[in-house]
Amino acid sequence: MPGIDECLLDAMRLPGARGAALVDWTSGLALGVVGEFPGGDAEAACAESAELARLAAEHKTFAPDGGPGAADPPVEDLLISNRDSYHVLRFVPTSFDSTVFLHVWLGRADGNLALARIRLGELAGRLVLG
C-alpha cells in the first residue's frame, strides 16, 4: 500500500500530468505536492481547490447521501476543464473522517480524463494515511 509520496509519484505517471497534490479539504493544507501548479504556487492552488471540494462535499445538491463526518467521502470526484488543462479532484476514503482528496492537473493536449479517473480511483483506494 503506497504512502503519500509514492501515490503522488504514481499520479505523475498519468499522461499529461503537470502536478499532483494530496489536500485536506477542511483546512486547504497540502499534505504532499509534486510537480507544478497554475500560477506557480502549489499552496495557493491547494487552498483554492479545497474550497471547491468543500462546497461539493457539504451541499446536498452534490452530496445527498452524506456530508462532513460521513464514513466515505460524499462525492467521488470533481472534474474541471479549461482551455488548456483539466483538474481532477478525487476524494479519498479513509478509516477516519474523510477530508482529503487527490488533485491532479493534466495538460489538455495529452491528458486523458477517463484514464485519470480510473487510476486516481485505484490510488485513492490503496493510499495509506496515518
N, C-alpha and C positions, 0 to 999 in steps of 0.2 A: 504494500500500500504506500503510495507516494505521499511525501510531505509537501509543504507549500512550494519550496524551491523547485523540486522535481516536477510538480504539477505545472508550474508556470513555464518551465523549460519545455515540457511536452506541448503546452498550448502554443508556444512559439514555433513549433514544427508544423503548424497548420499552414496551408498555402495562403500567402498574402499577409501573414501575421506581422504586425508592426510593434505591438505592445500587448502585454498581459499583466493583470493585477488580480490580487485577491483582496476584497474590500469588505469592511464591516459596514453594513448599510445603516446602522443606527447612529454611528459616530462619524462616518465618512473617512475613517482612517484606513490607509493601505496596510495590509498585513504582509504584503510582498509585492514587488514590482519588477518587471523585466522588460527591456526594450524601450521604445519611445511612446509618447502620447501627444495628442494635438496641443499645440501651443508650447510644447517643450516642458510642461510642468506636470509630471505624473501625479503629484499630490493633489493639485487642483482638479485634475481630471477625475481622480478617485472621489473626491468630495462632491463634485458635480454629479457624477454617475450615481453616487449613493443617494442623492436627493431624488433622482428619478426612480431608483429601485424602491426607496422607502414609500414614495407615492403609490406605486403599483402594488406593493405588499400591504399597505394599510387601507386601501379603498375597496369597498365591496364590489364595485364595478369590475375590478380586475381580479380580486381575490375573495369570491363569495364564500368559500369554504374555510376560511381561516384568516388569521392576521398575526400580528406580533405575538410570540409565545406559542404558536402552533407547533406541533411536533415536526412537521415538514414545512418547507417554505411554501407559502400560499400561491406563489407564481413560479412557473417552471423557468421561463427565460423571457428576456426582452430583446427585441431586435430594432436597431435604429440604423437607418441608411441616410447617407447624404451624397453629394455629387461624386466624391472620390473615395468613400470608405464605408465600412459597416462597423457597427459596435454590437457585440453580443454580450449580454449580461445574463449569466447562468447562476441561478440561486443554488446554494449548496446545502443539502440536507445534513444535519448533524444530530448527535445524541442529546444535545442541549438545545436551547432556543436557537433556531436557525436565523442568523442575522448576517450571513456572509454570502458573497457572490463572486463569481469569476467574471472579469471584464476583459474581453479580447477585442482589440482594434485591428481590423483587417483592411488592407488595400482593396478597393473595389475591382480593379483590373484583374487581379489574380486571386482574390478571396473567394471562398465557396461557403455560402451560408448553410447549406444543408450539411455539409461535412463538418463545419464548425459546431453546429447544434449537436450532432451525434457525438463528436469527440469530446466536447465540453460536458455533455451529459455523463459520458463514461468517466471523465476525470473527476467531476463533482462527486460521483458515486464512490470513487476509490480514495478520495482525498482524506488524509488523516490529520485532524486538528486536535491540538492539545498538548 
